[in-house]
């Protein structure tokens, strides 16, 4: 007499077999790639918090130029994230609280320490 549990272990359960064209779990796992923590740490390091100061309204411009298109105007005391790596001598690259990215004149942004 054959052990029924042994016979069942050798058979495939139809629920465990992927449908035609679907990847199985081993294929999905082999496609994963590790995240490089150093890259994300470098991105975080270049941002600092800033606040609009010394003006009532500040233009956020598309490019780092006083003649560039104005994307939005933000009020005094508005918080922004400043990307130091993308900033220039005269303009900070900023991200507003609403997620708009652009450039503001450095003299109107106070950096928090």
N, C-alpha and C positions, 0 to 999 in steps of 0.2 A: 504494500500500500504506500502510495506517494504522499508526502507531506503537502497539504493544500497551501500552506503559507508560502512554501518554497515556489510552488507553481505560480502563485499570484505575483510574487516579486519579479519573476522573469517576464511577465506580460506588461505591456505599456498600457497605461490608462489613457483613453482617447482625450481626456481633458488636458493631459500633460503634453500632448503632441501639438505643436503650433500648426495653425492653418497654413495652407500653401502661400508662400510669399511673406509670412510673418516671421520676424526674427525670434529665436528662442532666447531664454535668459542668458545663456552663455555668450551668444552673439552680441547682445546688448551690453554686457559687462566688458567685453573686449573692445568696444568702441569708446569707452570712457577714457578721458585723459586727465592727468592730475593738474590741479591749479597751481600755478607758480605764485607762491605767497610773496616773493620779493617784488614782483611786478605790481601787485595790488598795494603793497606797503609803500612803494615809491609814489604812486598816484595820490595816496592819502597824505603823504608828507608835504606835497607841494600846495595843499589847500590850507588856508587860514581864514578865520572869520573877520569880517570888516563891517563897519557901520557908516552910513552916509552922514557926513558932518560938514559944517561950514557952508551949507546951502539948504534952501527949502525944497527944491526939486532937482534931481540929478538925471541927466540923460544916460541911458545905456545904449551904446552905439554898436553897429554891426562890425566895424573895424576899429583899430586903435588910431583914430584920426578925428580931429575936431570937425571935419567936413563930412564924416561918414553918416550914413542913414541912422536915424534914431529908431531903435526897436521899441523902447518903452521908457517912461519917465518914472522914477521912484522917489518917494518922499524922504525927507530928513529923518534920521534915526532908523531907516530900514536896514535890516541885516542882509548881508551878501556873503557868499563864499568866494574867496579870492584865490585864483590859481596863479601862484607865484611863478611857476615855470613858464606860463604863457603870457605873462605880463611884460610890458615894455618900460622904458624909462619914464614915460609920461602917462601911461594908461595901465590900469589893472584889468586883467581878464576876470570877469565876475559871473556868478550864477545867482540870480535873484531868488527870493523865497518862492516865487511861482515857477521857477525852473528855466527862466529865460537866460541864455548865455550871451554875453556881449562884453563891451569894454567901457569903463568909466575913467574919468580923469583921476589920477592918483591923489591930487591935492584935496579931493572931496571924500576920500575914504579913509577912515581911521581904523587901523588894524588893532584887533584885540590881542593882548599878550597873555 
